Amino acid sequence: MARNKFDVDEELESPFNPQHFKRMLTYIAPYRNRIIITVILMLVASGANLIGPFLIKQAIDTEIPDGDVSGLTLLAGIYLAALIVTGICMKFRIRIMSEIGQSIIKAIRKDLFENLQKLSFSFYDSRPHGKILVRVVNYVNSLSDLLSNGIINLITDLFSIAVIVGFMLAIDVKLTLYAMAGFPVLAGIIFIIKNAQRRAWQKLSNKQSNLNAYIHESINGIKITQAFVREEENKQIFEEVSDSYRGSWMKAVRIQFLLWPSIENISVLTVSLVYIVGISSIANGGVTVGSLVAFIGYIWMFWAPLANIGNFYNAIINAMAYLERIFETIDEKPEVVSDPNAAELKPIKGKVTFDDVTFAYEEGSPILKNVSIDVKPGETVALVGATGSGKTTIVSLLSRFYNVTDGQIKIDGVDISTVTIPSLRKQMGIMLQDPFIFSGTIMDNIRYGRLDATDEEVIEAAKTVQAHDFISSLKDGYETEVNERGTRLSSGQRQLISFARALLADPKILVLDEATSSIDTETELAMQKGMEHLLEGRTSFIIAHRLSTIQNADKILFIDNGKIIEEGTHTELLARKGPYYKLYRSQSHSLAAG
Ligand SMILES: Nc1ncnc2c1ncn2[C@@H]1O[C@H](COP(=O)(O)OP(=O)(O)OP(=O)(O)O)[C@@H](O)[C@H]1O
């Protein structure tokens, strides 16, 4: 999958497919009955509305020349009743369609969100998160009007056109043909601008996505921006991205608005033509004044729904750009999925084997090369090595966040690619290097590790990782509300909470990636005491740069550039005087110097 950045337009992985429209209708289908009721209401409303010019014709040609006041009053009464009926129908239509529109949006969003929850890390690695967000929020919103009102309008407008043409034909066939003369011209214009319009809206959706991605990234990085006084540069970048959005918006709208004036101009020309032909017909006695006035009224009415259909067409073209992205996201297949024949991983003992594992995030650039590891149940394995050497990658593979490129990873002798992913992950407790705190209470955040844990169990886990004291010192204790990413907490406190979360899952395999790197030495020492108890009976993988934290590990693996170059206990590795020894010495020296 190609990587993407905020200033790079995303390529469509699947071109537009007319089936998308069919698929869109499946979201509308559940509301079929209410839509039919609305269509009926709208047909009644437009029928009532269309009666107007006919009543005027009647008044001009018959009641006024005859001086028939009661007839005129009756016509006025009918007209008023028609207007009231139109108003009532419109009121119901707005209410029903708003509800349906929102329900459809909710259903599309649900599908998007559900799939986003399943997608693998590689999906999120490869694009700015703002570009994902824009699909779920903005693009879906943009569809709402089309899916609800657009379709009703289309049906009503087609009905209106048919009725209007019927009225016009009833009044005068020749004038009707003149009135239709502009129609082929309009069809030609639509045909010519169609492709340019589609491309312009596609580009606009990309630019909107880029803008969103940059705003999202800027908000996430605001502290660094301010710390490095980068506001001015960021403002310039923002203006560039924003200008690019504005430019493509202007272009899209310019193309779009070719249609509207075309309809206006064609309708005015047609009306002029009908006036010329009509007036000469009056002179010849072909049509009455009332008929011509009514006819002109109908022509104006004829072009209004036609303009609406033009707008609907525009909306469809815009929506295509959004639909493509939305369905692309709903259809995106997670790279890591359970095999269709996968079995549940039975409760494990915790034996872990990496059998000649090779792995590349991007094809052709292997990060891990022929890694083999053997861990007995209950053993503690420490992974050490330089930054970027591949430690986190090793533990990510164990949880199957990515699929191995080559080789096998086995737990209790079972290849993890043959078991269901939830049954694998449920038996593991993971504390990632960058612990994430969700908005909610501290209690909720720890309970994320096991949703059915009691308050006592949560508190017990917090006590074990030495988090209880700091949590209790907060005004609301475990009920303290923290915000997303836990910005109200220190990094060490965030680590302690996520440590407790991993522990609460009571996993057979525990992965601690730099679990204590931000925790003060005193707390760390206190944790160390509980650690042995904590790791008892579990297989654990501990990644640490501070070697003091892993000296008691059963096995230390020294990783260098994606390979294990040394393996043994702390004492064995020191005696070997290899890279581990050097690292240890350099840390001891700096500690001593400190
Ligand atoms: N999502 C990713 N996509 C592409 N490359 C990645 C990704 N994550 C890590 N890498 C690359 O893989 C290599 C190993 O990264 P990894 O995170 O496993 O290192 P590490 O040993 O855990 O480093 P550290 O000690 O800094 O945490 C690095 O060169 C890194 O650039």
The ligand as an SDF file (V2000), in Angstrom:
LIG
                    3D

 31 33  0  0  0  0  0  0  0  0999 V2000
    4.9100    0.8920   10.8390 N   0  0  0  0  0  0  0  0  0  0  0  0
    6.1010    0.8550   10.2830 C   0  0  0  0  0  0  0  0  0  0  0  0
    6.2220    0.9540    8.9560 N   0  0  0  0  0  0  0  0  0  0  0  0
    7.4500    0.9130    8.3720 C   0  0  0  0  0  0  0  0  0  0  0  0
    8.5850    0.7830    9.0480 N   0  0  0  0  0  0  0  0  0  0  0  0
    8.5370    0.6820   10.3680 C   0  0  0  0  0  0  0  0  0  0  0  0
    7.2830    0.7210   11.0600 C   0  0  0  0  0  0  0  0  0  0  0  0
    7.5220    0.6070   12.3720 N   0  0  0  0  0  0  0  0  0  0  0  0
    8.8550    0.4960   12.4970 C   0  0  0  0  0  0  0  0  0  0  0  0
    9.4550    0.5520   11.3130 N   0  0  0  0  0  0  0  0  0  0  0  0
   10.8860    0.4150   11.0370 C   0  0  0  0  0  0  0  0  0  0  0  0
   11.2880   -0.8400   11.5410 O   0  0  0  0  0  0  0  0  0  0  0  0
   12.5340   -0.7330   12.2040 C   0  0  0  0  0  0  0  0  0  0  0  0
   12.4150   -1.3670   13.5780 C   0  0  0  0  0  0  0  0  0  0  0  0
   11.5020   -0.6070   14.3440 O   0  0  0  0  0  0  0  0  0  0  0  0
   11.1020   -1.0350   15.8170 P   0  0  0  0  0  0  0  0  0  0  0  0
   10.0430   -0.1220   16.2650 O   0  0  0  0  0  0  0  0  0  0  0  0
   10.8370   -2.4710   15.8400 O   0  0  0  0  0  0  0  0  0  0  0  0
   12.4530   -0.7180   16.5840 O   0  0  0  0  0  0  0  0  0  0  0  0
   12.7780   -0.8070   18.1230 P   0  0  0  0  0  0  0  0  0  0  0  0
   13.9780   -1.6680   18.2640 O   0  0  0  0  0  0  0  0  0  0  0  0
   11.5890   -1.1730   18.9090 O   0  0  0  0  0  0  0  0  0  0  0  0
   13.1920    0.6950   18.3920 O   0  0  0  0  0  0  0  0  0  0  0  0
   13.0220    1.5780   19.7100 P   0  0  0  0  0  0  0  0  0  0  0  0
   14.0230    1.1090   20.6750 O   0  0  0  0  0  0  0  0  0  0  0  0
   13.3210    2.9320   19.2040 O   0  0  0  0  0  0  0  0  0  0  0  0
   11.6170    1.4250   20.1650 O   0  0  0  0  0  0  0  0  0  0  0  0
   12.9060    0.7180   12.2190 C   0  0  0  0  0  0  0  0  0  0  0  0
   13.8970    0.9010   11.2350 O   0  0  0  0  0  0  0  0  0  0  0  0
   11.6780    1.4420   11.8190 C   0  0  0  0  0  0  0  0  0  0  0  0
   11.9950    2.5160   10.9790 O   0  0  0  0  0  0  0  0  0  0  0  0
  1  2  1  0
  2  3  1  0
  2  7  2  0
  3  4  2  0
  4  5  1  0
  5  6  2  0
  6  7  1  0
  6 10  1  0
  7  8  1  0
  8  9  2  0
  9 10  1  0
 10 11  1  0
 11 12  1  0
 11 30  1  0
 12 13  1  0
 13 14  1  0
 13 28  1  0
 14 15  1  0
 15 16  1  0
 16 17  2  0
 16 18  1  0
 16 19  1  0
 19 20  1  0
 20 21  2  0
 20 22  1  0
 20 23  1  0
 23 24  1  0
 24 25  2  0
 24 26  1  0
 24 27  1  0
 28 29  1  0
 28 30  1  0
 30 31  1  0
M  END
$$$$
